[in-house]
Amino acid sequence: MKGPMKRPQRFLFKSFVERGLVVRICDFLRGLLFFWGIQLRHLTPDSILHIAIFVHLCETFLGIYPHFDLFKSLFSLNPFPNLRNIARVGGADLQFHPGMAEKYTPYTLHHQIGDWKAEWFYIDNHAPAHSERTPRPPRQRNEWYARAENVDQVGELLEKIATWRKEGVTRATVVISWLKTQYQSLQCRSHLGFEYTGQYDPSHFSSEKTCQEEALVLLHNLFEGVDSFPLLPELFHVRNPPR
């Protein structure tokens, strides 16, 4: 007699969760993986953090859906550690296009994250399931270096980001914002950031609030030079919708 069918499983890195990832992943990240022709494990922890910050910045600070052309104007995907020796795990590293980091919200990533590949755990592969894991490294494609097409709209959005930057918004501010909402930036959610309904939003992953001390520990692990708790401005949500 056959036993009960086991749910398909996959592994997930602890460092990815600390940087805003929860499975099931959001459509924007799923689309990026398809566009680049890679799997989730091919990305580095810094790449996950870049994408998570971008998604939350678009939804909650700009009041828009994650904007593909804006993303392409800022970032390119690069082989890691180099083209001749691409790693099977973490072999695709997201980096700023030259000169674009200065047009974005400022921060310096904490690069001493230890042996992140050794800290992983199994989770259920909920539908819509990820693609089957293959042992090969990512294969470089032209799409890794694609640039924005709608440059006028991108320019307008970069001006809005510059306004936030002048008001003191950094990447640490963005991370604190999604911690306060109690959902992960890259999870598949019922509501986007500008639709967030508050304490009883169905996308909450926890009913317990993250205390300030815990949040500061996370910020210290992610960024260099964070020595104080960022102040949050008035952001978009269901009672303060974008125009």
C-alpha positions in Angstrom: 0.0 0.0 0.0 1.4 3.4 -1.0 1.9 6.0 1.7 0.8 9.6 1.5 2.4 11.6 -1.3 5.1 13.9 -0.1 5.1 17.6 -1.1 7.9 18.5 -3.4 10.6 20.4 -1.6 13.5 22.7 -2.4 16.2 24.4 -0.3 16.4 28.0 0.6 19.4 30.0 2.0 19.1 31.7 5.3 20.8 34.8 3.9 18.1 35.1 1.2 15.4 35.2 3.9 17.3 37.9 5.8 17.3 40.0 2.6 13.6 39.9 1.9 12.8 36.6 0.3 10.0 34.2 1.1 8.6 31.5 -1.1 6.2 31.8 -2.9 8.1 34.6 -4.6 6.5 37.7 -6.2 5.8 37.9 -9.9 8.5 40.5 -10.5 11.3 38.3 -9.2 9.8 35.3 -11.0 9.9 37.4 -14.2 13.5 38.4 -13.7 14.5 34.8 -13.3 12.8 33.9 -16.5 14.2 36.9 -18.4 17.7 36.1 -17.3 17.3 32.4 -17.8 18.6 31.5 -14.3 17.4 29.8 -11.1 17.0 31.4 -7.7 20.1 29.7 -6.3 22.2 31.3 -9.0 21.8 34.7 -7.4 24.1 36.1 -4.7 22.7 37.4 -1.3 23.6 40.9 -2.4 21.5 40.4 -5.5 18.5 39.3 -3.5 18.9 42.5 -1.3 19.1 44.8 -4.4 15.9 43.3 -5.9 14.0 43.4 -2.5 14.9 47.0 -1.9 14.0 48.0 -5.5 10.5 46.3 -5.2 9.7 47.9 -1.9 11.0 51.3 -3.1 8.7 51.2 -6.1 5.6 50.1 -4.3 5.8 52.1 -1.1 7.9 55.1 -1.8 7.1 55.7 -5.5 3.5 54.2 -5.4 4.0 52.1 -8.5 4.3 48.5 -9.6 7.9 47.4 -9.8 9.2 49.1 -12.9 11.1 46.8 -15.3 12.7 49.6 -17.4 13.8 51.5 -14.2 15.3 48.3 -12.9 17.2 47.7 -16.2 18.5 51.3 -16.2 20.0 50.7 -12.8 21.4 47.1 -12.8 23.0 44.5 -14.9 23.7 40.8 -14.0 27.3 39.7 -14.1 29.1 36.3 -13.9 30.6 35.6 -10.5 33.4 35.3 -9.6 34.3 35.7 -13.3 33.3 34.7 -16.8 35.8 31.8 -16.9 34.8 30.3 -13.6 31.1 30.9 -13.0 29.9 29.4 -9.7 27.2 26.8 -9.7 25.6 28.5 -6.7 25.8 32.3 -6.5 27.2 32.6 -10.0 25.1 35.6 -11.1 25.7 38.9 -9.3 23.6 42.0 -9.7 25.6 45.2 -9.9 24.9 48.8 -10.8 25.5 50.1 -14.2 28.4 52.6 -14.2 27.3 55.9 -12.7 23.8 54.7 -11.6 24.5 54.0 -7.9 24.8 57.8 -7.4 21.3 58.3 -8.8 19.8 55.7 -6.5 19.2 55.8 -2.7 22.6 55.5 -1.0 24.1 52.6 1.0 27.2 50.4 1.3 26.5 46.7 1.6 28.2 44.7 4.3 30.3 42.3 2.3 31.5 40.1 5.2 28.6 37.7 5.3 30.6 34.5 5.9 29.9 31.1 4.3 26.3 31.9 3.3 26.1 28.7 1.1 26.4 26.5 4.2 23.3 27.9 5.9 20.3 26.5 4.2 17.1 24.6 5.0 14.3 22.7 3.2 10.9 24.2 2.4 7.8 23.1 0.6 7.8 24.0 -3.1 4.3 25.5 -3.2 2.5 26.2 -6.4 3.3 27.8 -8.7 6.4 25.7 -8.2 9.9 26.7 -9.2 11.7 25.0 -12.0 13.6 21.8 -11.4 17.0 22.3 -9.9 19.9 21.6 -12.3 23.5 21.3 -11.2 25.0 23.5 -13.8 26.1 27.1 -13.3 24.1 30.0 -14.9 24.7 30.6 -18.6 25.4 34.2 -19.5 22.9 35.8 -21.9 22.5 39.1 -23.6 19.5 39.8 -21.3 21.9 40.1 -18.4 23.0 43.5 -19.8 19.7 44.8 -21.2 19.1 48.5 -20.9 16.0 50.5 -20.4 13.8 51.3 -23.4 11.4 54.0 -22.1 14.1 56.4 -21.0 11.7 59.4 -20.6 9.7 57.5 -18.0 12.8 56.3 -16.3 14.2 59.8 -16.1 11.0 61.0 -14.3 11.2 58.1 -11.8 14.9 58.8 -11.1 13.9 62.4 -10.3 11.4 61.1 -7.8 14.1 58.9 -6.2 16.4 61.9 -6.1 13.8 63.8 -4.1 13.6 61.0 -1.6 17.4 60.9 -1.4 17.5 64.6 -0.6 15.0 63.9 2.3 17.5 61.4 3.8 16.0 58.2 2.5 18.6 55.4 2.2 18.4 51.7 1.5 18.3 51.1 5.3 15.1 53.2 5.4 13.6 51.0 2.8 14.5 47.8 4.8 13.1 49.2 8.0 9.9 50.1 6.1 9.2 46.5 5.0 10.2 45.2 8.5 7.5 47.5 10.0 4.9 46.2 7.6 5.7 42.6 8.7 5.9 41.1 5.2 8.9 40.2 3.1 9.5 42.4 0.1 9.9 39.5 -2.4 7.1 37.3 -1.2 3.9 36.8 -3.3 1.5 39.0 -1.5 -2.3 39.8 -1.5 -1.6 43.5 -1.6 1.3 45.5 -3.0 3.0 48.2 -0.8 0.7 51.0 -1.9 -2.3 48.8 -1.1 -1.1 47.7 2.3 -4.0 47.6 4.8 -2.2 47.6 8.1 -2.1 45.2 11.0 -4.6 42.7 9.5 -3.2 42.6 6.0 -3.3 39.0 4.8 0.3 39.2 3.5 1.7 39.4 7.1 4.2 36.6 7.8 4.1 37.4 11.6 1.7 39.1 14.0 4.7 40.1 16.2 6.3 43.4 15.6 10.1 43.5 15.0 11.6 45.5 17.9 14.0 48.3 17.2 17.0 46.4 18.7 16.3 43.4 16.4 15.9 45.7 13.4 19.2 47.4 14.1 21.0 44.1 14.3 19.7 43.2 10.9 20.7 46.6 9.5 24.3 46.1 10.9 24.4 42.7 9.1 23.3 44.1 5.8 24.9 47.6 5.6 28.1 49.4 6.6 28.0 52.4 8.8 24.4 52.2 10.1 24.6 53.6 13.6 21.0 54.8 14.2 17.4 53.8 13.5 16.1 55.5 10.3 13.1 57.7 10.6 10.3 56.7 8.3 8.5 59.4 6.2 4.8 59.2 5.3 4.6 56.4 2.7 1.9 55.1 0.3 -0.6 52.6 1.7 -4.4 51.9 1.3 -5.3 55.0 3.2 -2.7 57.2 1.5 -2.9 56.0 -2.1 -0.8 57.4 -4.9 -2.5 59.7 -7.3 
